[in-house]
Amino acid sequence: MSSPADYYDLERIRPEVLKVLNRINDMGPNFADRAFSIDNDASFPVENYKDLASEGFMTLTVPEEFGGMDFNLGEYAMVGAEIAKYCGATALTFNMHNSSMMWSRFMYELPHLTEKDREAFAPLRERQFRRAVKEQGVYSQPISEAGQNWTSKPAQTECFKVEGGWKINGFKKFASLAGYCDYYSIVCTERFEGIEPRHEDTMIFVVHKDTPGLEIKGDWDPLGMRATNSRDLILKEVFVSEKDLMMPRGIFIKTLPNFPHVMATLSPTYMGIAQSAYDFTVAYLRGDIKGQPIADRRLFATKRFAVAKMYARLAPVRALWWQVFMEAKGFPSHAEVLRMYAAQYNVMEVAQEIAALAIRTCGGQSMLKSLPLERIYRDSRCGALMLPYTSEIMEDYMSVLTLYDLDEIDNAPGDEFGARNSLWRGNDDLKMRAVR
């Protein structure tokens, strides 16, 4: 199996981060062994989560002042990719938990928030961090509602003001960690009589798993990412109070467009999956697969050339992806955003390309469920279709930002039901929106 030194410049990585990356690789073989049964049964990686929690890794992006590890977005992305080399479903659900931590951290830190904003935000995020650090609480972040990009139209899940708080009604599709997390981060739209749903009325509440009115429904038997347990989440008259807010009114919509990289955090999982497909192919051709008869398959020129092709595709994508996450910050430049869109697109595409080429190169035996490549291939197919940054949306965004000026975007041809509302539109415009 590859190591961080094979694809990163270790001199640019903090010692604390490298220590975590190496520890993940120590733990990884256990994750890989468990991946067979949890994939076959579509059961959650409970033991993997116990291992991650015992190392403190569930608090990677929690600020140090609250007892967390204080990793930035790029450092977190590297850890997610290492986990995914061994178990894609563990990495993907690990991201759902950490995204809730990242939103509470990075949105609070953006410079355009007012002091009043921060004063209201501070106790809310402290509560989330305390739960993650002291209680070892696990968070799910179910946002998808089926049929629409959640950043394009106001969330269909709605909340209505009642005495002492709000009541939430709605439906979340693909709620990863359903039934296994402690808290659900629920994005919803506050409704007002006589007013159509608006983005500016987006709210986020943290709902405990035992809250009355919260129900998990449906079966989970998908092609890939079977161990994520991404079942349907139903909310019926779920009561929440001010203390259940993840962030104050208006903050989510005011801040999210200013840090678009935080919507690309599914990509570390697929970066790791691409690496695992390549690593397996190398080991298989060398005869280094545990439990398999020793056979040297390197003598076939077609197989050697295929490995070269895989590496030539993988290395530049990894380099772009790493650059994008290492430069990630609030209020990015036009060039930084374009690079991020390109990295997101390429990672999701290269994962499935390399996994497919790996099966073709290794041959019929590699399709057996007793070997990991069959699962890696199925998992790889899931990334390009995941909102909010599907491959098709990324193609649209890159084309619009290269062919049109920012003041022309609203009139650029496109799908009237498309995702343009989640398109980055320039920092000056976003700052003006924040003021309004």
Secondary structure as UniProt FT lines:
FT   HELIX           4..6
FT   HELIX           10..12
FT   HELIX           15..41
FT   HELIX           46..54
FT   TURN            55..56
FT   HELIX           57..59
FT   TURN            60..61
FT   HELIX           64..66
FT   HELIX           73..84
FT   TURN            85..86
FT   HELIX           88..109
FT   TURN            111..112
FT   HELIX           115..133
FT   STRAND          139..140
FT   TURN            150..152
FT   STRAND          158..162
FT   TURN            163..164
FT   STRAND          165..175
FT   TURN            176..180
FT   STRAND          183..190
FT   TURN            193..194
FT   HELIX           199..201
FT   STRAND          202..208
FT   TURN            209..210
FT   TURN            212..213
FT   STRAND          214..217
FT   HELIX           226..228
FT   STRAND          231..240
FT   HELIX           242..244
FT   TURN            249..250
FT   HELIX           251..255
FT   HELIX           256..258
FT   HELIX           260..264
FT   TURN            265..266
FT   HELIX           267..286
FT   TURN            290..291
FT   TURN            298..299
FT   HELIX           301..326
FT   HELIX           334..362
FT   HELIX           364..367
FT   TURN            369..370
FT   HELIX           373..380
FT   TURN            381..382
FT   HELIX           383..385
FT   HELIX           391..403
FT   HELIX           406..411
FT   TURN            416..417
FT   HELIX           420..422
FT   HELIX           427..435
//
